[in-house]
């Protein structure tokens, strides 16, 4: 089964995204801190990570940087889901300041557009082919 890790400090967001992802056929794991998120990513090796930027103690961008620096986790697609309001395109490089770190595979503002989110998930983690 395909797995996703949601890293967000808001229980309502975890519940909502979890319901959307479970309906799409994912097993969902959740963490409410970046520290717990990194541990779960290492243990579970999910097919996708949904990551909030604004987190207490350590930012989601800090976790994203750690994920991309870890060879075991660097290839996992990451979708940033954040309450940061942007009037233009999400400018990842302006936030990270390190051009060697690639931008995330997708960015969604809260509240997410479910149809667009589902389309991105299908593109990033295709359904496994049935064995014949």
Backbone bond lengths (Angstrom), bond angles and torsions (degrees), N, CA, C in turn:
res aa  C-N    CA-C-N  psi(-1)  N-CA   C-N-CA  omega(-1)  CA-C   N-CA-C  phi
1 X - - - 1.453 - - 1.522 110.15 -
2 X 1.327 115.93 141.37 1.461 121.42 177.16 1.528 108.82 -69.55
3 X 1.322 115.71 143.25 1.462 119.99 -178.34 1.522 110.73 -124.53
4 X 1.322 114.31 150.07 1.456 120.69 176.12 1.520 108.39 -134.19
5 X 1.317 115.69 144.65 1.456 122.63 175.54 1.520 107.56 -112.49
6 X 1.328 116.25 124.19 1.462 122.29 175.66 1.524 107.08 -103.29
7 X 1.328 116.52 124.75 1.466 121.48 176.75 1.524 106.95 -117.61
8 X 1.330 115.72 106.30 1.463 121.71 -177.18 1.524 107.39 -157.35
9 X 1.330 116.37 141.95 1.464 119.93 -179.09 1.526 112.96 -86.75
10 X 1.332 117.96 -1.79 1.464 121.04 -179.86 1.529 110.18 -102.40
11 X 1.344 118.05 112.81 1.472 121.46 -178.77 1.530 113.13 -56.53
12 X 1.337 117.63 -35.62 1.467 120.03 179.68 1.527 111.61 -65.60
13 X 1.311 116.64 -37.58 1.465 120.65 178.77 1.526 109.46 -67.88
14 X 1.331 116.72 -43.49 1.464 120.28 177.78 1.527 110.05 -59.06
15 X 1.326 117.16 -45.34 1.463 120.72 -179.49 1.520 111.30 -63.68
16 X 1.319 117.38 -43.70 1.458 121.63 -178.12 1.528 111.33 -66.23
17 X 1.345 116.35 -52.27 1.463 119.73 179.30 1.527 110.87 -62.41
18 X 1.330 115.66 -38.27 1.462 119.97 178.38 1.516 111.75 -59.73
19 X 1.329 116.87 -42.39 1.469 120.85 179.23 1.530 110.89 -64.73
20 X 1.329 116.41 -42.93 1.469 120.44 179.11 1.531 110.26 -63.09
21 X 1.319 116.25 -44.30 1.462 120.58 -176.97 1.533 112.08 -71.97
22 X 1.325 117.39 -38.24 1.462 119.81 176.47 1.521 110.71 -63.53
23 X 1.328 116.49 -39.61 1.469 120.48 177.21 1.531 111.20 -63.56
24 X 1.340 116.90 -26.23 1.468 121.56 178.02 1.524 111.99 -87.42
25 X 1.339 116.72 2.85 1.461 120.32 175.01 1.513 116.35 95.27
26 X 1.329 117.91 18.48 1.457 121.53 179.20 1.522 111.71 -98.27
27 X 1.322 115.81 147.90 1.464 121.52 163.90 1.526 104.65 -85.26
28 X 1.324 116.72 131.65 1.462 121.11 -173.63 1.528 110.91 -110.35
29 X 1.331 114.36 132.41 1.463 122.52 171.48 1.519 105.90 -118.25
30 X 1.325 117.35 147.39 1.461 119.96 -176.49 1.521 111.20 -136.18
31 X 1.324 114.32 146.76 1.453 122.27 175.81 1.520 107.77 -135.97
32 X 1.337 116.21 141.39 1.465 119.45 -179.23 1.524 113.05 -103.64
33 X 1.339 116.25 10.04 1.466 120.82 175.68 1.523 108.74 -147.71
34 X 1.310 116.30 159.74 1.463 119.56 179.74 1.523 110.28 -68.07
35 X 1.321 117.35 -35.92 1.470 120.74 178.71 1.532 110.43 -61.05
36 X 1.328 116.11 -48.93 1.458 120.25 178.17 1.534 110.42 -65.12
37 X 1.330 117.24 -36.95 1.456 121.54 178.77 1.522 112.31 -60.85
38 X 1.329 116.93 -42.84 1.458 120.74 179.32 1.530 110.19 -64.57
39 X 1.324 116.76 -43.67 1.471 120.19 178.95 1.527 111.31 -61.10
40 X 1.331 116.34 -44.97 1.464 119.56 179.42 1.530 111.67 -66.52
41 X 1.311 117.07 -38.44 1.471 120.06 177.93 1.524 110.12 -60.06
42 X 1.327 116.39 -41.63 1.466 120.66 179.16 1.526 111.18 -67.10
43 X 1.328 117.55 -39.49 1.467 121.74 -177.75 1.523 112.52 -74.85
44 X 1.324 116.78 -45.64 1.463 122.37 -170.48 1.532 112.42 -89.97
45 X 1.343 116.81 -31.97 1.468 122.22 -171.61 1.522 110.42 48.14
46 X 1.347 116.24 65.43 1.470 120.47 -175.37 1.524 112.41 -66.63
47 X 1.325 115.36 163.96 1.458 121.48 176.92 1.525 111.43 -78.81
48 X 1.346 116.16 -18.15 1.456 122.02 -176.89 1.520 108.52 -157.70
49 X 1.339 116.14 146.70 1.462 121.51 174.55 1.521 108.45 -123.92
50 X 1.344 116.32 127.96 1.463 123.17 172.63 1.524 106.12 -102.92
51 X 1.315 117.27 122.68 1.455 121.85 -168.64 1.520 111.89 -130.08
52 X 1.329 115.85 128.17 1.456 122.46 173.84 1.528 108.56 -82.36
53 X 1.328 117.49 145.83 1.462 120.93 178.45 1.529 110.86 -84.31
54 X 1.327 116.08 -48.28 1.465 120.75 -174.79 1.519 110.14 -86.10
55 X 1.332 115.59 100.47 1.456 122.05 -178.76 1.532 108.24 -127.80
56 X 1.332 117.37 149.91 1.463 119.02 176.40 1.533 110.21 -70.38
57 X 1.290 116.80 156.89 1.466 125.39 179.41 1.518 112.40 68.01
58 X 1.340 118.83 -65.39 1.460 122.20 -176.95 1.522 108.19 -131.08
59 X 1.320 117.10 136.19 1.463 120.10 -176.28 1.529 111.91 -74.77
60 X 1.308 114.82 157.82 1.445 120.40 174.79 1.523 111.70 -63.27
61 X 1.330 117.62 -30.03 1.465 120.56 177.54 1.524 111.17 -65.45
62 X 1.326 116.30 -33.87 1.462 120.24 176.23 1.531 109.89 -64.40
63 X 1.325 116.66 -43.86 1.463 120.47 177.05 1.520 110.10 -63.76
64 X 1.328 117.82 -43.10 1.459 121.53 179.72 1.533 110.14 -57.43
65 X 1.321 116.75 -43.93 1.462 121.51 178.83 1.530 110.59 -60.95
66 X 1.328 117.09 -42.00 1.470 120.99 178.40 1.527 111.09 -65.03
67 X 1.326 116.67 -40.87 1.466 120.06 179.07 1.525 110.67 -61.29
68 X 1.332 116.46 -44.50 1.464 120.45 -177.87 1.529 112.09 -70.44
69 X 1.324 117.58 -24.25 1.467 121.52 179.77 1.529 112.27 -83.64
70 X 1.325 118.04 -16.85 1.464 122.83 -177.24 1.534 108.96 -93.55
71 X 1.317 117.24 114.64 1.467 121.64 -176.67 1.527 112.67 -57.63
72 X 1.317 117.43 -28.97 1.468 120.72 -179.95 1.524 112.20 -74.35
73 X 1.332 117.41 -22.22 1.463 121.80 -173.72 1.527 113.50 -117.99
74 X 1.312 117.56 -9.89 1.461 122.06 -171.55 1.522 114.05 -61.85
75 X 1.325 117.62 -25.59 1.461 119.66 -176.28 1.522 113.89 -90.22
76 X 1.324 117.79 -1.10 1.469 120.94 179.52 1.532 108.85 -76.09
77 X 1.338 118.02 124.43 1.464 119.59 177.86 1.530 110.87 -62.38
78 X 1.334 115.69 140.56 1.462 121.43 179.43 1.521 108.97 -123.21
79 X 1.327 114.25 131.16 1.457 122.12 174.53 1.523 106.92 -111.39
80 X 1.320 116.44 120.05 1.462 121.02 176.45 1.529 107.60 -84.31
81 X 1.329 115.21 128.63 1.463 121.36 176.56 1.520 105.93 -126.00
82 X 1.323 116.46 115.25 1.456 118.20 -171.65 1.513 113.05 -142.44
83 X 1.300 114.74 155.94 1.448 121.98 175.51 1.514 112.61 -86.38
84 X 1.332 117.31 0.34 1.466 120.24 177.56 1.522 108.16 -63.75
85 X 1.294 116.10 123.01 1.465 120.45 179.88 1.517 109.13 -84.95
86 X 1.315 115.70 125.36 1.464 119.76 178.22 1.517 108.74 -121.46
87 X 1.309 115.73 134.59 1.458 119.40 177.39 1.514 110.82 -90.05
88 X 1.320 116.51 -16.26 1.455 119.92 174.87 1.521 107.60 -126.16
89 X 1.312 116.06 -168.61 1.454 120.76 179.69 1.527 110.20 -59.02
90 X 1.314 115.97 146.47 1.466 123.13 175.58 1.528 108.32 -61.55
91 X 1.326 117.66 120.02 1.458 122.12 -177.50 1.523 109.63 -102.54
92 X 1.320 115.27 86.07 1.455 121.97 -176.93 1.526 111.62 -60.56
93 X 1.331 117.21 -47.01 1.464 120.42 -176.31 1.522 112.64 -61.35
94 X 1.327 117.77 -30.52 1.460 120.23 177.93 1.532 110.89 -68.28
95 X 1.336 116.52 -30.15 1.460 120.60 -179.81 1.521 112.95 -82.47
96 X 1.334 117.41 -35.13 1.457 121.11 -173.82 1.524 113.09 -90.67
97 X 1.306 117.66 -35.62 1.467 123.36 177.61 1.532 113.61 67.89
98 X 1.329 118.49 10.72 1.465 121.90 178.63 1.518 107.62 -125.86
99 X 1.327 115.56 104.11 1.465 119.52 -174.01 1.523 113.13 -68.99
100 X 1.335 118.41 -10.80 1.459 120.10 178.85 1.529 111.96 -79.18
101 X 1.322 117.20 -13.53 1.467 121.25 179.67 1.524 108.40 -92.97
102 X 1.332 117.08 119.80 1.467 119.47 -178.60 1.524 111.31 -70.37
103 X 1.316 117.30 152.80 1.471 119.77 177.87 1.527 110.42 -69.52
104 X 1.332 116.75 160.19 1.464 119.94 177.33 1.523 110.48 -65.69
105 X 1.319 115.44 162.72 1.459 120.72 -177.68 1.521 112.84 -69.11
106 X 1.334 117.33 -26.89 1.471 120.60 178.77 1.520 109.34 -158.33
107 X 1.345 115.25 158.81 1.462 122.60 177.30 1.519 108.69 -135.54
108 X 1.328 116.17 132.76 1.463 121.61 176.52 1.515 109.18 -132.29
109 X 1.332 115.09 137.89 1.461 120.77 174.01 1.520 109.23 -86.62
110 X 1.335 115.92 146.68 1.463 121.28 172.70 1.513 107.83 -81.73
111 X 1.294 120.51 138.23 1.464 126.07 -6.51 1.526 110.13 -74.42
112 X 1.324 115.70 142.70 1.459 119.32 -175.88 1.523 111.48 -74.49
113 X 1.329 114.26 154.29 1.454 121.58 169.69 1.527 104.68 -86.64
114 X 1.333 117.25 109.04 1.462 121.85 -171.82 1.524 112.22 -59.62
115 X 1.330 118.18 -42.76 1.459 120.78 -178.81 1.532 110.87 -62.50
116 X 1.325 117.70 -44.26 1.462 120.87 178.40 1.522 111.01 -66.07
117 X 1.331 116.47 -39.72 1.463 121.70 178.21 1.526 110.14 -61.81
118 X 1.327 117.14 -47.13 1.465 120.87 179.88 1.529 111.08 -62.44
119 X 1.322 117.66 -40.22 1.469 120.93 177.84 1.529 111.07 -62.58
120 X 1.325 116.59 -41.42 1.468 120.18 178.39 1.524 110.74 -64.42
121 X 1.326 116.54 -41.85 1.463 120.93 179.88 1.528 110.07 -62.73
122 X 1.321 117.19 -44.23 1.472 121.06 178.96 1.531 111.06 -61.71
123 X 1.329 116.40 -36.29 1.455 120.60 179.50 1.534 111.07 -71.81
124 X 1.325 117.39 -40.38 1.463 121.87 -175.37 1.525 113.41 -79.81
125 X 1.324 116.56 -34.43 1.467 121.70 -178.15 1.523 108.38 -132.50
126 X 1.314 116.78 82.63 1.463 119.17 -177.78 1.525 111.80 -63.19
127 X 1.306 114.13 154.32 1.462 121.43 177.54 1.521 108.63 -62.53
128 X 1.337 118.44 133.08 1.470 119.01 177.56 1.534 110.05 -62.38
129 X 1.317 115.04 144.16 1.465 120.02 178.57 1.527 109.42 -71.30
130 X 1.322 114.61 140.52 1.465 120.24 177.46 1.523 108.94 -70.28
131 X 1.307 115.64 139.17 1.473 120.60 178.40 1.512 108.89 -83.52
132 X 1.312 115.31 138.65 1.466 119.05 179.84 1.507 111.26 -111.11
